[in-house]
């Protein structure tokens, strides 16, 4: 999520609660990025890297 995301605190709390419940959680906060910054994957390097990280997370879930 973006570091200047309006829902940043809520997202962090959700991730903490999910992890406490045994859910495999990874949370990344991208400094200076806003809500939905990943949609600019063809224009911003941070967006490209964030999308790649999501892809790798999902891929690794199915490798277990």
N, CA, C and O atoms as a GROMACS GRO file, in nm:
protein
  256
    1UNK      N    1   0.083  -0.117   0.000
    1UNK     CA    2   0.000   0.000   0.000
    1UNK      C    3   0.088   0.123   0.000
    1UNK      O    4   0.206   0.118   0.035
    2UNK      N    5   0.029   0.233  -0.040
    2UNK     CA    6   0.104   0.357  -0.043
    2UNK      C    7   0.126   0.413   0.097
    2UNK      O    8   0.040   0.400   0.184
    3UNK      N    9   0.239   0.475   0.118
    3UNK     CA   10   0.271   0.534   0.247
    3UNK      C   11   0.185   0.653   0.283
    3UNK      O   12   0.176   0.690   0.400
    4UNK      N   13   0.120   0.713   0.183
    4UNK     CA   14   0.029   0.824   0.212
    4UNK      C   15  -0.116   0.782   0.184
    4UNK      O   16  -0.202   0.865   0.156
    5UNK      N   17  -0.139   0.652   0.193
    5UNK     CA   18  -0.270   0.591   0.175
    5UNK      C   19  -0.364   0.635   0.288
    5UNK      O   20  -0.326   0.632   0.404
    6UNK      N   21  -0.483   0.675   0.253
    6UNK     CA   22  -0.583   0.717   0.352
    6UNK      C   23  -0.615   0.602   0.448
    6UNK      O   24  -0.641   0.625   0.566
    7UNK      N   25  -0.613   0.480   0.398
    7UNK     CA   26  -0.649   0.364   0.479
    7UNK      C   27  -0.527   0.290   0.535
    7UNK      O   28  -0.537   0.173   0.571
    8UNK      N   29  -0.414   0.358   0.543
    8UNK     CA   30  -0.290   0.294   0.587
    8UNK      C   31  -0.304   0.230   0.725
    8UNK      O   32  -0.274   0.112   0.741
    9UNK      N   33  -0.349   0.306   0.824
    9UNK     CA   34  -0.361   0.252   0.960
    9UNK      C   35  -0.459   0.135   0.965
    9UNK      O   36  -0.433   0.036   1.032
   10UNK      N   37  -0.570   0.147   0.895
   10UNK     CA   38  -0.668   0.038   0.892
   10UNK      C   39  -0.607  -0.088   0.828
   10UNK      O   40  -0.630  -0.199   0.875
   11UNK      N   41  -0.532  -0.069   0.722
   11UNK     CA   42  -0.471  -0.183   0.652
   11UNK      C   43  -0.367  -0.252   0.740
   11UNK      O   44  -0.358  -0.375   0.741
   12UNK      N   45  -0.291  -0.175   0.814
   12UNK     CA   46  -0.191  -0.233   0.904
   12UNK      C   47  -0.261  -0.312   1.014
   12UNK      O   48  -0.218  -0.423   1.047
   13UNK      N   49  -0.367  -0.257   1.071
   13UNK     CA   50  -0.442  -0.328   1.175
   13UNK      C   51  -0.502  -0.458   1.120
   13UNK      O   52  -0.498  -0.561   1.187
   14UNK      N   53  -0.556  -0.453   1.000
   14UNK     CA   54  -0.614  -0.573   0.938
   14UNK      C   55  -0.507  -0.679   0.920
   14UNK      O   56  -0.530  -0.796   0.951
   15UNK      N   57  -0.390  -0.641   0.870
   15UNK     CA   58  -0.282  -0.736   0.851
   15UNK      C   59  -0.238  -0.797   0.984
   15UNK      O   60  -0.213  -0.917   0.992
   16UNK      N   61  -0.227  -0.715   1.087
   16UNK     CA   62  -0.187  -0.765   1.219
   16UNK      C   63  -0.289  -0.866   1.273
   16UNK      O   64  -0.251  -0.969   1.327
   17UNK      N   65  -0.417  -0.835   1.258
   17UNK     CA   66  -0.522  -0.926   1.305
   17UNK      C   67  -0.525  -1.055   1.225
   17UNK      O   68  -0.545  -1.163   1.280
   18UNK      N   69  -0.507  -1.044   1.095
   18UNK     CA   70  -0.505  -1.163   1.011
   18UNK      C   71  -0.386  -1.252   1.049
   18UNK      O   72  -0.400  -1.374   1.059
   19UNK      N   73  -0.270  -1.191   1.069
   19UNK     CA   74  -0.152  -1.268   1.108
   19UNK      C   75  -0.174  -1.336   1.242
   19UNK      O   76  -0.136  -1.452   1.260
   20UNK      N   77  -0.235  -1.266   1.336
   20UNK     CA   78  -0.264  -1.324   1.468
   20UNK      C   79  -0.359  -1.443   1.456
   20UNK      O   80  -0.357  -1.533   1.539
   21UNK      N   81  -0.442  -1.442   1.352
   21UNK     CA   82  -0.538  -1.551   1.330
   21UNK      C   83  -0.477  -1.665   1.247
   21UNK      O   84  -0.545  -1.762   1.215
   22UNK      N   85  -0.348  -1.652   1.213
   22UNK     CA   86  -0.280  -1.759   1.140
   22UNK      C   87  -0.278  -1.745   0.990
   22UNK      O   88  -0.238  -1.838   0.920
   23UNK      N   89  -0.319  -1.631   0.939
   23UNK     CA   90  -0.319  -1.607   0.795
   23UNK      C   91  -0.178  -1.567   0.751
   23UNK      O   92  -0.110  -1.490   0.819
   24UNK      N   93  -0.134  -1.620   0.638
   24UNK     CA   94  -0.004  -1.584   0.580
   24UNK      C   95  -0.016  -1.442   0.523
   24UNK      O   96  -0.082  -1.422   0.421
   25UNK      N   97   0.048  -1.347   0.588
   25UNK     CA   98   0.032  -1.205   0.552
   25UNK      C   99   0.168  -1.142   0.524
   25UNK      O  100   0.264  -1.163   0.597
   26UNK      N  101   0.171  -1.065   0.418
   26UNK     CA  102   0.286  -0.978   0.390
   26UNK      C  103   0.229  -0.839   0.363
   26UNK      O  104   0.135  -0.824   0.285
   27UNK      N  105   0.285  -0.741   0.427
   27UNK     CA  106   0.238  -0.604   0.404
   27UNK      C  107   0.359  -0.519   0.366
   27UNK      O  108   0.463  -0.524   0.432
   28UNK      N  109   0.344  -0.444   0.260
   28UNK     CA  110   0.450  -0.354   0.213
   28UNK      C  111   0.393  -0.213   0.206
   28UNK      O  112   0.285  -0.190   0.151
   29UNK      N  113   0.466  -0.120   0.263
   29UNK     CA  114   0.427   0.021   0.258
   29UNK      C  115   0.528   0.092   0.168
   29UNK      O  116   0.648   0.092   0.195
   30UNK      N  117   0.477   0.152   0.062
   30UNK     CA  118   0.562   0.220  -0.036
   30UNK      C  119   0.560   0.370  -0.009
   30UNK      O  120   0.458   0.436  -0.027
   31UNK      N  121   0.674   0.423   0.035
   31UNK     CA  122   0.684   0.565   0.071
   31UNK      C  123   0.641   0.656  -0.043
   31UNK      O  124   0.679   0.638  -0.159
   32UNK      N  125   0.561   0.754  -0.008
   32UNK     CA  126   0.520   0.856  -0.103
   32UNK      C  127   0.413   0.815  -0.202
   32UNK      O  128   0.370   0.896  -0.284
   33UNK      N  129   0.368   0.690  -0.196
   33UNK     CA  130   0.268   0.641  -0.290
   33UNK      C  131   0.127   0.658  -0.231
   33UNK      O  132   0.107   0.654  -0.110
   34UNK      N  133   0.031   0.675  -0.320
   34UNK     CA  134  -0.108   0.696  -0.282
   34UNK      C  135  -0.190   0.568  -0.300
   34UNK      O  136  -0.137   0.465  -0.340
   35UNK      N  137  -0.317   0.578  -0.270
   35UNK     CA  138  -0.410   0.466  -0.287
   35UNK      C  139  -0.413   0.423  -0.434
   35UNK      O  140  -0.427   0.506  -0.524
   36UNK      N  141  -0.399   0.294  -0.458
   36UNK     CA  142  -0.411   0.241  -0.593
   36UNK      C  143  -0.294   0.272  -0.685
   36UNK      O  144  -0.309   0.267  -0.807
   37UNK      N  145  -0.176   0.304  -0.629
   37UNK     CA  146  -0.063   0.342  -0.713
   37UNK      C  147  -0.020   0.230  -0.808
   37UNK      O  148   0.047   0.256  -0.908
   38UNK      N  149  -0.060   0.108  -0.778
   38UNK     CA  150  -0.019  -0.005  -0.862
   38UNK      C  151  -0.078   0.001  -1.002
   38UNK      O  152  -0.026  -0.063  -1.094
   39UNK      N  153  -0.185   0.076  -1.021
   39UNK     CA  154  -0.245   0.085  -1.156
   39UNK      C  155  -0.154   0.156  -1.255
   39UNK      O  156  -0.179   0.152  -1.376
   40UNK      N  157  -0.050   0.219  -1.205
   40UNK     CA  158   0.043   0.289  -1.294
   40UNK      C  159   0.166   0.204  -1.325
   40UNK      O  160   0.275   0.256  -1.346
   41UNK      N  161   0.147   0.073  -1.326
   41UNK     CA  162   0.256  -0.021  -1.349
   41UNK      C  163   0.334   0.001  -1.476
   41UNK      O  164   0.451  -0.034  -1.484
   42UNK      N  165   0.271   0.059  -1.575
   42UNK     CA  166   0.342   0.084  -1.700
   42UNK      C  167   0.414   0.219  -1.699
   42UNK      O  168   0.483   0.253  -1.795
   43UNK      N  169   0.398   0.296  -1.590
   43UNK     CA  170   0.457   0.430  -1.585
   43UNK      C  171   0.552   0.452  -1.468
   43UNK      O  172   0.645   0.533  -1.478
   44UNK      N  173   0.531   0.383  -1.355
   44UNK     CA  174   0.612   0.404  -1.235
   44UNK      C  175   0.688   0.277  -1.198
   44UNK      O  176   0.630   0.169  -1.194
   45UNK      N  177   0.816   0.292  -1.172
   45UNK     CA  178   0.898   0.176  -1.133
   45UNK      C  179   0.848   0.115  -1.002
   45UNK      O  180   0.847  -0.008  -0.989
   46UNK      N  181   0.807   0.197  -0.905
   46UNK     CA  182   0.755   0.143  -0.779
   46UNK      C  183   0.630   0.059  -0.804
   46UNK      O  184   0.611  -0.044  -0.739
   47UNK      N  185   0.547   0.103  -0.896
   47UNK     CA  186   0.427   0.026  -0.928
   47UNK      C  187   0.463  -0.108  -0.990
   47UNK      O  188   0.404  -0.211  -0.955
   48UNK      N  189   0.558  -0.108  -1.080
   48UNK     CA  190   0.603  -0.233  -1.142
   48UNK      C  191   0.656  -0.330  -1.037
   48UNK      O  192   0.623  -0.448  -1.039
   49UNK      N  193   0.738  -0.278  -0.945
   49UNK     CA  194   0.796  -0.365  -0.841
   49UNK      C  195   0.688  -0.416  -0.746
   49UNK      O  196   0.693  -0.531  -0.703
   50UNK      N  197   0.591  -0.331  -0.712
   50UNK     CA  198   0.483  -0.373  -0.622
   50UNK      C  199   0.402  -0.486  -0.686
   50UNK      O  200   0.369  -0.584  -0.619
   51UNK      N  201   0.370  -0.472  -0.812
   51UNK     CA  202   0.294  -0.576  -0.883
   51UNK      C  203   0.374  -0.705  -0.889
   51UNK      O  204   0.320  -0.814  -0.872
   52UNK      N  205   0.503  -0.694  -0.914
   52UNK     CA  206   0.590  -0.812  -0.918
   52UNK      C  207   0.592  -0.881  -0.782
   52UNK      O  208   0.589  -1.004  -0.775
   53UNK      N  209   0.597  -0.804  -0.674
   53UNK     CA  210   0.596  -0.862  -0.540
   53UNK      C  211   0.464  -0.934  -0.511
   53UNK      O  212   0.465  -1.041  -0.449
   54UNK      N  213   0.353  -0.879  -0.555
   54UNK     CA  214   0.223  -0.945  -0.538
   54UNK      C  215   0.222  -1.076  -0.616
   54UNK      O  216   0.178  -1.180  -0.565
   55UNK      N  217   0.270  -1.071  -0.738
   55UNK     CA  218   0.276  -1.192  -0.822
   55UNK      C  219   0.359  -1.300  -0.752
   55UNK      O  220   0.317  -1.416  -0.747
   56UNK      N  221   0.474  -1.263  -0.700
   56UNK     CA  222   0.561  -1.360  -0.633
   56UNK      C  223   0.496  -1.416  -0.507
   56UNK      O  224   0.509  -1.535  -0.478
   57UNK      N  225   0.427  -1.331  -0.431
   57UNK     CA  226   0.358  -1.376  -0.310
   57UNK      C  227   0.254  -1.482  -0.345
   57UNK      O  228   0.248  -1.588  -0.283
   58UNK      N  229   0.172  -1.454  -0.445
   58UNK     CA  230   0.067  -1.548  -0.486
   58UNK      C  231   0.129  -1.676  -0.540
   58UNK      O  232   0.084  -1.786  -0.506
   59UNK      N  233   0.230  -1.665  -0.622
   59UNK     CA  234   0.299  -1.782  -0.676
   59UNK      C  235   0.351  -1.871  -0.563
   59UNK      O  236   0.333  -1.993  -0.566
   60UNK      N  237   0.416  -1.809  -0.464
   60UNK     CA  238   0.472  -1.886  -0.353
   60UNK      C  239   0.365  -1.954  -0.268
   60UNK      O  240   0.392  -2.058  -0.210
   61UNK      N  241   0.247  -1.898  -0.260
   61UNK     CA  242   0.138  -1.962  -0.186
   61UNK      C  243   0.105  -2.098  -0.246
   61UNK      O  244   0.076  -2.192  -0.173
   62UNK      N  245   0.111  -2.108  -0.377
   62UNK     CA  246   0.074  -2.232  -0.445
   62UNK      C  247   0.191  -2.330  -0.456
   62UNK      O  248   0.173  -2.442  -0.504
   63UNK      N  249   0.309  -2.289  -0.413
   63UNK     CA  250   0.425  -2.378  -0.416
   63UNK      C  251   0.441  -2.456  -0.286
   63UNK      O  252   0.528  -2.543  -0.276
   64UNK      N  253   0.358  -2.427  -0.188
   64UNK     CA  254   0.369  -2.494  -0.057
   64UNK      C  255   0.303  -2.629  -0.060
   64UNK      O  256   0.302  -2.700   0.040
   0.00000   0.00000   0.00000
